[in-house]
């Protein structure tokens, strides 16, 4: 898999960006950029209201994505 796909998969599984970065051994900025990429493509929708503080979890859009910063579009 690619880094973009790995970040998407981990995020959809409920991992926060910080957890994704630790799990995949990536820089936090790279994880944020990957999430931004998926949001721009419309694959996911950001559910954070305003800028995310480092380490802060966002409100979940779906129960399967509790605490994650993005959720699949319906």
ChimeraX attribute file (.defattr): number of C-alpha atoms within 10 A of each C-alpha:
attribute: neighborCount
match mode: 1-to-1
recipient: residues
	/A:1	6
	/A:2	7
	/A:3	13
	/A:4	15
	/A:5	13
	/A:6	15
	/A:7	26
	/A:8	23
	/A:9	13
	/A:10	18
	/A:11	22
	/A:12	20
	/A:13	15
	/A:14	21
	/A:15	22
	/A:16	23
	/A:17	28
	/A:18	18
	/A:19	18
	/A:20	22
	/A:21	19
	/A:22	13
	/A:23	12
	/A:24	13
	/A:25	10
	/A:26	15
	/A:27	13
	/A:28	17
	/A:29	12
	/A:30	15
	/A:31	26
	/A:32	16
	/A:33	14
	/A:34	19
	/A:35	23
	/A:36	16
	/A:37	15
	/A:38	18
	/A:39	17
	/A:40	12
	/A:41	9
	/A:42	12
	/A:43	15
	/A:44	20
	/A:45	19
	/A:46	22
	/A:47	16
	/A:48	16
	/A:49	8
	/A:50	8
	/A:51	8
	/A:52	11
	/A:53	8
	/A:54	9
	/A:55	11
	/A:56	15
	/A:57	17
	/A:58	21
	/A:59	16
	/A:60	18
	/A:61	19
	/A:62	15
	/A:63	9
	/A:64	12
	/A:65	19
	/A:66	19
	/A:67	22
	/A:68	26
	/A:69	26
	/A:70	30
	/A:71	25
	/A:72	15
	/A:73	11
	/A:74	6
